[in-house]
Amino acid sequence: MRKVIMTITKRLILTLSLALLALIFVGFTGLNQLSRAQARLDLVQTRLVPSIAGLNEAKGYLADSRLAGYRLSVFSNLADKTALDKAYNDAHAKFDAVIATYEKERVFDDTDRKLLEADKANMAAYRQALIPFLAGAHAGDMDAVRATLMPG
């Protein structure tokens, strides 16, 4: 049997080769993780942040419509309510436009689509519940306005 003799030079070459391979492995792993992190950041910047901004804009228009409805009820004694009606209708139209844009361009996945459909159904129910409120506000009947507010 022949004995393999490892000289110091061979040992140094083997050790440095292993260190170099480990360094290359760590480098490739780091590049891979960096690439995945960049993809996640791109997703957040291009899809999620604009989606959140759009939903925040829709929330603002909903608040505007509620304020316009409040003004209609408070100023129910005004003879001309066209400006108040215009503010109310404009807020609803802008809300619908933002939601339509969100649905067309920003829906992320099926869960997001289901939540959007639920929000649209809730908004339709809210608008339906406002019909007696608006009728009472236009008629100047504060008792009817209060009656629609009492159930919730």
C-alpha angles and dihedrals in degrees: 000000000000121000117223112224117206112205122204090255092055091047092050092049091049093048094047091046091053091047090049092050091049090049092050090049092050090047094052092045090051092049091050092051091046090052092051091048090051090051090052091048091050089051091052094047099043102035115015103041094049089046092053090047090052093050090048089052090051089050089053092052090048089054089049091053091049090050091049090050090049090051090049090056096042094047094041091131093065113112094213114046097165094111091050092046090048092052090048095048093043091054091051092046092050091048090052092048093052092047091048091051090048091050093049101041112014111039104126106194143334093285090054090048091052091049090049091051090050090050091050091050091048091050091050090051090047091052091048090052090051094060095086090041092055092044090053092047092051092047092048090238104145091179090061090047091051091046091058091048096050099067091056 
